Amino acid sequence: MADVALTRAEFLRAVAAGAAALALARSGEAAAAQASKPELTLEDLKAFLKLADLRMSDAELQQVLQAGAAESVAEYAGLRKFVDSYDLVPRETFRPVGIERLKPGRVAVRTRPVRLRRPSGDEDLAYLGVTELGHLLRTRQVSSVELTELALRRLRRYGPGLRCLVTLMEERALRQARERDEELKSGRVRGPLHGIPTGIKDLFATKGYPTQWGTEAFRGQTLDYDAAVVERLDRAGAVIVAKLSLGALAMDNKWFGGETLNPWNPKEGSSGSSAGSAAAVAAGLVPFAIGTETSGSIVSPSLRCRVSGLRSTFGSVSRHGAMALSWTMDKIGPICRTIEDAAVVLAALLGPDPRDLSTVARPFEHRPIDRLDGWTLGVVGRPPREALDVLEKAGAKLREAALPEMPPGLGNIIGVESAAMFDEITRNGRLSLVENEWPLYFRSSRFVPAVEYAQAQRARAKLCAQWDEAMEPFDCMVLPDAGGALIYPANLCGLPQAIVPFGTHPDGKSRSVSFLARAYQESKAVAAADVLQRATGFHRLRPDLSPFA
C-alpha cells in the first residue's frame, strides 16, 4: 500500500461504521440491528488503517471482512443499549505505584490547639477556618444553626454575583444544623467537622436536590440517592448548605449559569473545574468545600482563588455517586482556608467503599510540626525564592530535582474514557448543549484505536514507575503555583498534592506553592505546606466582595 495523505472523503468513509452503528442504536432492537448491518468495503477499512498507522494487504483486509467486521459494528449497538447508566464503570481499575508499600495504620489528625473568642462581627466569623469554628462550637460560643444561617445569607448575597451557587439546600441544612446542636447539648460530638457548614461541587448526587454536572445537557437531572462523599460528610457531622458550580462536565469554570468569577478579581474566572468550591471558600461563603480533580481541577482554582487545596491519592476517597469523567484518574479532595483544615476534612472522607472498586483501606496521620529538620525537598521549576528561604530556615535541605518527561499519546487516556462515559449524548445530539471543548475531545477520541488506548495504559505504568523512582530520594517536591505542565502526568500517576497561597506575581496574578508527594504520602505534603503557611499570612487576607454584592 502506498503512503498517501488522508483526504476528507477517506476520513468520512472511516467513520461510516460509526454512523451505521448510530443508526442501529436508534433502531432499538437487536434483531433489527442484525438485519441492517452496515455494508463495509475494503476502502472503508483502508481509511481506518491510515488513522491507525497500519499496513495490510487487500487479501488480509478481505479476510477481516469475511471474519465479520460488519457484524461486529452491528453488535456495538446492542452493547451500548446494555450500558444503560452513568454509574457503570469498568471493574478494572488503576493502582498507583506505592500501593504495595502500604502498611496497616490508622487515620488520625492532630491539630494545633485553638484559643479563640468569638469575633464580634459576622464578617470575621465567616473567614474563620474549620479548626477555629470547631473550637467555638465545642465551647458553645456559637451554634451550628448560627453558622449555617450565616453561610446561607452570604451565599444568597454573593453567590449570584460570583456565579458560584447552583442550588441552595436551606431546608436540609437547617434541619441538620438543629440536629447537630442538639447532639452537642447531649455531649455527642461526631468529630472535628461537627456542625460546620460546607458546600459540595454539583457533581455529587444528593437525594432531594438536582445534580446537574454544570451543563444544559443535564440541567434538571435528579439522582435519588446520596453520593458516598455526602454520606461521609453527614456522618462526620458537617452541614451541607449548597451545591456549588463546576465547569460543564468538569472542564473550566463556565456552566449553564455563566462563568464563575474569582473573588479577588471580578474580571477573571475562578479557573476550573472546582470553580464554585474555590470561589465560595475564598469569599467566606463556606469554611470549606469539596472538589474533584482529574487533571488540575482542585489545584488550579485553589491557585486562582488563593485558597488551600489538597488532592488526594487516587483511590483514597470513594467516587460513588460522583460524575465520572475518567474512571482511572478522577480524585476527590477538600478546598479550605488552611492546609491543616484540609487534612481534617480529608480524614473524614477516607476509607474503602465496595461501590467504588478503586478505593483502598489506607492510613493517614497528621500532626503539626514546626521544623523540617532531616527533610530533603526536591525543587522542581522556580518556586518563589522567599518560600524556599522559609523552608530552609525550618531545617529542610533543598535539592534541585527533575521528573521524567511524559511520552506522547497519554492524553488519549482521559480522552477515550471521557468519550466512553458520554457516548450517549455524543450520539443523541445533546453534546451540542455542552459549551466548551468537550464536544471536540469526545468526537476526536472516537478515532483513537482501542489498541492504542491499551498501549497508552502500558506506557502510563512505565511513567508511574519512573516518577516514583525519581521522587524516592525526597520527602516531597516543591513546585511553583499549581505545577503547570506537571499537572497531567502527576494525575496520571495518581499522586497527592497540597497547594497553599503565597501572595501574587509581579503582574498581580495569584501565586501559590505546591507540594507533591509519592502515593499515599499526603501527610508529608501537608506537613511541609503547613510549615510554609504558618510562616506567612496570605491565608488570612480577604478579597473585596463589593463588586459581587
Secondary structure, 3 states (H helix, E strand, C coil): CCCCCCCHHHHHHHCHHHHHHHHHHHHCCHHHHHHCCCCCCHHHHHHHHHHHCCCCCHHHHHHHHHCCHHHHHHHHHHHHHHCCCCCCCCCCCCCCCCHHHCCCCCEEECCCCCCCCCCCCHHHHHCCCHHHHHHHHHCCCCCHHHHHHHHHHHHHHHHHHHCCEEEECHHHHHHHHHHHHHHHHCCCCCCCCCCCEEEEECCECCCCCECCCCCHHHCCCECCCCCHHHHHHHHHCCEEEEEECCCCCCCCCEECCEECEECCEEEEECCCCCHHHHHHHHCCCCCEEEEEECCCCCHHHHHHHCCEEEECCCCCECCCCECCCCCCCCEEEEEECCHHHHHHHHHHHECCECCECCCCCCCEEECCCCCCCCCEEEECCCCCHHHHHHHHHCCCEEEECCCCCCCCCCHHHHHHHHHHHCHHHHHHCHHHHCCCCHHHHHHHHCCCCHHHHHHHHHHHHHHHHHHHHHHCCCCEEEEECCCHHHHHHHHHCCCCEEEEEEEECCCCCEEEEEEECCCCCHHHHHHHHHHHHHCCCHHHCCCCCHHHC
